[in-house]
Amino acid sequence: GPELRTSTIQSAGINHIAAINSELIRGLNARFNQPLIISSILPFMESTLQIIRKAHSTQLFLNFHEDAFEAAYYERGQFIFYNKFEFSTDDEFNYFLLQVIEQLEIDLLKTSLQVSGRIDRDDEHMRRLRKYFNEISFAEVTNLVEVPSSIASKTSLHPYFSLISLGLCE
């Protein structure tokens, strides 16, 4: 059965509860010395909170996975919303995006968008985002952690945003 794990993201006032398979936890504990077992929300939230603390602006962050995206919204530097949406088509993605915009009453002219994860400049998700947002940028981990310039100059790091952000959760 599942084991419940709780964590707190104090700066956003979030208490997070995750159900993690007990067999998975036992297997990890048997192979690793005190492994850090956390939900995927934590690195994304910790990294977006660090970015927003510096900017103190209104921003929507979208982190893309193969068949889902996470959304975190901050208004004038204050945490407002987080959720993860699963989708199987581009139209479903668009539907969930529009629901977020409508439900949160996001002012598209005053909100900048930062994207990360499995998204590229010319893919369908980016084309759809450009219909709604004027200010779109890739969330880069160089704003959060020190990355050797030899690596940062050769590759875009936004696909690894959550992975590299794990270091903020320790």
SVG drawing of the C-alpha trace seen along z (x, -y; Angstrom):
<svg xmlns="http://www.w3.org/2000/svg" viewBox="-13 -45 47 49">
<polyline fill="none" stroke="black" stroke-width="0.4" points="0.0,0.0 1.0,-3.6 2.9,-5.5 1.9,-9.2 4.7,-11.7 4.1,-15.3 6.3,-18.3 5.9,-22.0 6.9,-24.8 6.9,-27.5 7.5,-30.6 4.4,-29.7 2.3,-28.5 1.8,-25.1 1.5,-21.8 1.8,-19.0 0.8,-15.4 2.0,-12.6 1.1,-8.9 4.2,-6.9 4.3,-3.2 5.7,-1.4 7.6,1.1 9.3,-1.6 10.4,-3.3 11.7,0.0 13.6,0.7 15.2,-2.8 16.1,-2.6 17.7,0.8 19.9,-0.5 20.7,-4.0 21.8,-5.6 19.0,-7.9 17.6,-8.7 15.7,-11.9 12.2,-10.8 10.0,-13.7 7.2,-14.6 7.9,-16.3 6.0,-19.4 8.8,-20.3 11.7,-21.1 9.3,-23.0 7.8,-25.1 11.1,-25.8 12.7,-27.0 9.8,-29.2 9.6,-30.6 13.3,-31.6 12.8,-33.2 9.7,-35.1 11.4,-36.4 13.9,-38.2 11.4,-39.5 8.4,-40.2 6.2,-40.3 3.2,-38.6 4.3,-35.4 2.9,-32.1 5.3,-29.1 4.6,-26.1 6.7,-23.0 6.1,-20.4 6.3,-16.6 5.5,-14.1 1.8,-14.0 1.3,-16.6 2.2,-20.1 2.6,-21.8 1.4,-25.4 2.4,-27.8 1.0,-31.3 2.3,-34.2 0.6,-37.6 2.8,-40.6 5.3,-38.1 2.6,-36.2 1.8,-32.5 -1.7,-32.0 -2.0,-28.6 -0.3,-25.3 -1.7,-22.3 -0.6,-19.5 -2.7,-18.7 -2.5,-15.5 -3.4,-15.8 -3.2,-13.5 -3.7,-16.0 -2.7,-19.6 -6.3,-20.6 -6.6,-19.2 -3.5,-21.1 -5.0,-24.3 -8.3,-23.6 -6.5,-23.3 -4.4,-26.4 -7.5,-28.5 -9.2,-27.2 -6.3,-28.3 -6.2,-31.7 -10.0,-32.1 -10.4,-30.8 -7.5,-32.8 -8.5,-35.9 -4.9,-36.2 -4.2,-39.5 -2.3,-38.4 -0.9,-41.9 0.6,-42.1 1.7,-38.4 5.0,-37.1 5.3,-33.4 8.3,-31.2 8.3,-27.7 10.5,-24.7 10.7,-21.0 9.8,-19.2 9.0,-22.2 10.9,-23.8 10.8,-27.1 8.9,-25.7 6.7,-23.0 2.9,-23.1 2.6,-24.0 4.8,-27.0 2.8,-28.1 -0.4,-28.0 1.2,-29.9 2.2,-32.7 -1.4,-33.2 -2.1,-34.3 1.2,-35.6 3.4,-38.4 6.2,-37.9 7.5,-34.3 10.9,-33.0 12.6,-29.8 13.1,-29.3 16.8,-28.6 18.5,-27.0 21.4,-29.4 19.1,-31.8 19.0,-29.3 22.2,-27.3 25.7,-27.9 26.3,-26.1 29.7,-25.9 29.8,-28.3 31.2,-25.4 27.9,-23.6 25.5,-26.6 26.9,-28.0 26.6,-24.7 23.1,-23.6 19.7,-25.0 19.1,-23.9 15.3,-24.5 14.5,-20.8 16.4,-19.9 14.8,-22.6 13.1,-20.3 16.0,-17.9 18.6,-20.5 16.2,-22.2 16.3,-19.1 19.3,-20.6 17.1,-23.3 15.1,-20.6 17.9,-19.2"/>
</svg>
